[in-house]
Amino acid sequence: MKKTTVLWIILDLIFLIIFNAVFYILGGTEHNVSVWLSYGFIHIAYVLLLLTPVLTRNGKNVTVFGLSLVSISTTYFIISFIIGIVFILVAADDYKATLLVQLCIAGLYGVILISNMLANERTAITEEIRQNEIANVKDASVRLKGLMNRITEKDTKNSIERAYDAVHSSPAKSHPGIAQIEHQILQSINELEEAVTSGNKGNIISCANSILMAVNERNMRLKSLN
């Protein structure tokens, strides 16, 4: 086990050790139900706070997502702790008020936490889609630029350059409605690579023009869909 992991575990245990030491030294082991309920809810809130990073989605925006969830769990722990201490000091014989208050707070915490987790998940999925869309455009641009650099004949090179400029300046954002034409563009790039490898000038110009027309059609459809 790494040293940093051990140190984090020790740090996490400090509160539990101090809280339990104070609780048992000052109050002993004989308590009524309301006190034990408050004691239990304080521990549950703290454990949930420690487990919150596990609920955080891994990814590029993990810090943003984690901060949101940790803030919620921290707020819940503080509220549960303060209210729990009050109920422990009061030590009411009737435990119903303690249970109802703690359950309401825990329920509200659960609703807020899960709602934020769902929102974070949607944001993360949207970001992944966005990154994939950008990657597809960049990949197509890189492939065309590589082909352009392999050509020395002016007319042929210019035809690829026009296709490259169109792809390079094309919006990265995509839409399900243009999936077929985007597949067609990638297929045309594959055919262009084969044409460049074979050195067939006519096929090279034809494929480059097909890419240019498909990209222009994609951009027009994308504009009408958004």
Secondary structure, DSSP 4 states (H G I P E B T S, - for coil): --HHHHHHHHHHHHHHHHHHHHHHHHH-S---HHHHHHHHHHHHHHHHHHHHHHHSPPSTTHHHHHHHHHHHHHHHHHHHHHHHHHHHHH--S--HHHHHHHHHHHHHHHHHHHHHHHHHHHHHHHHHHHHHHHHHHHHHHHHHHHHHHH--SHHHHHHHHHHHHHHHTS-S---GGGHHHHHHHHHHHHHHHHHHHHT-HHHHHHHHHHHHHHHHHHHHHHHHH-
